[in-house]
Amino acid sequence: MNVLEVRGISKSFGGVKAVTDFSMTMKENDIIGVIGPNGAGKTTIFNVISGVYKQDSGQIFLGENDITNKEQHERARLGVARTFQNIRLFKGLSLLENVSAALDPTARYNIFHNILLSRKMRMEEKRIKEESERFLELVGLLKYQAEKPENLSYGYQRKLEIARALAIKPKVLLLDEPAAGLNPKEVVDLINLIRKISQDLDLSILIIEHRMEVIMELCRFIYVQNFGKTIAYGTPKEIQENEEVIKAYLGEED
Amino acid sequence: MDFILSIMVFTSITVIAVTGIFVISGLTGLFSLGQAAFMAIGAYVAGVLAVNYHLSFPVAGFVAVLVGLLAGAIVGLPAIRLRRDYIALATFGFGEAIAALLNQSVSITGGAMGLSGIPKKTGIELAVISALICIFIVRNFKYSKFGRQCIALREDELAAKSMGINVTRVKMVAFLLSAAITAYAGVLYAFYTTYVEPAMFVWTKSAEWIIIIYFGGINSLTGAVFAGILLTSLPEVLRFAAEWRVVIYCIVVIFILNFRPSGVFGEYELSFNWFRKWWKHLKEKKGVMR
């Protein structure tokens, strides 16, 4: 059974074809990479899968569910989580609350429980707090739980974004350039973290990344995009030796 | 004494309205320039029911809050789907429309002459207790899944959606809560002054409340309440300064917004814990003195 199946999605903005006929499949506990030069349409693929943009054509399946026409928040509830290339955390909330906000849509109490501080509400709040702490612990940020995200270093902000995405208990996690702006030590940390969550949490991960060490270390399978088209796909070894890919990255010899 | 009591009642009513707008414009970040219309609805519905239909104060008040909720649903459903800046315009239009409607339906509301003869039922106790209850409700709202989701979508709507937050629904809950609280403020107002006229509820009133929550800090309920008390009583206290009082008021506001853009209180909240610590500290001090 495929966890995620994308069938021939296309998306254009005006005359620009950002993604043309992109297809892919993901198995359980898979880690798959999407690479390609800037402007190749990688982030657009993420935006279409997570529902930020509506695709022009094609279909998307999450397990057996057809999520092609689902709203962004519905897809998240069904199990598509993501992080962003330019970190997007909730500034007014503490670290713990950032993670809690992702769990809140699952809290089963209503406004009247809330106003009266009913037992049901307090139980649910307790559950959310404990779960949030667990996810912060997982990425090693529990000791900063009361801090505001803007006070964290860039590497920690990335980790917090991953913790927040994990909190929705996804089946598929989309990581958009998780290593951008990290120093070499933080990159090693990140690789270990991604490997850990993929093993411990039973989810499949799709990564966009320019840092080849991340892709080559982690991914079982790689898709290479250029100008919106898939120019190659295969295992890391196959991709490293692929003529087309080398041409796209380094240019052609005259 | 009567003068001070009346200031206290008006301040309490303003505090109630401010807790209402704090939910929608502070926590959720949606400018509601028609918020005063909900106060008008509360005041007029309760007033008309009491004057023309001789309903008792609690019944009239309850119906008025329900009508406020209904109006909130009718305006909110289309409005909150709009982009942020257009929400301000849509609610502004709604507010002015309500004021115009009240002016035109002379046979029911008395038009620009106003509605008079409402029995005086709001006393200082009711006003203050109501204000405390509203503060309690909004405090609970802020520290719940609702409050967190409101702040999350205010900071980054796209990220909020991608975390599974149903943005439209959360905005609607906030909008309705805020409408109900503000309508209740209107009920208390009508039953205190015994007289209401449409000119009291135009957009300048809504704008005043928004100034109050920005003055106190959009993230701080304590700030909103503090600013509500200060900025309502300040013009009264400055009454001796005659026409200069408005100038002084404006200067105070401008100074705060310029030199402390996050508001007087920023993110700070007064909490019971803080009181407990203070109390403990005080006790320990006394112990040392003995």
Interface residues (C-beta under 8 A of the other chain):
Chain A: S50 G51 V52 E71 Q72 H73 A76 R77 A81 R82 F84 R88 L89 F90 K91 G92 L93 E97 N98 S100 A101 A102 D104 P105 T106 A107 Y109 I111 N114 I115 L117 M121 E124 E125 I128 R164 A165 A167 I168
Chain B: I137 N140 F141 S144 K145 F146 R148 Q149 I151 A152 R154 E155 D156 L158 A159 A160 K161 S162 M163 G164 I165 N166 V167 V173 L177 N219 E267
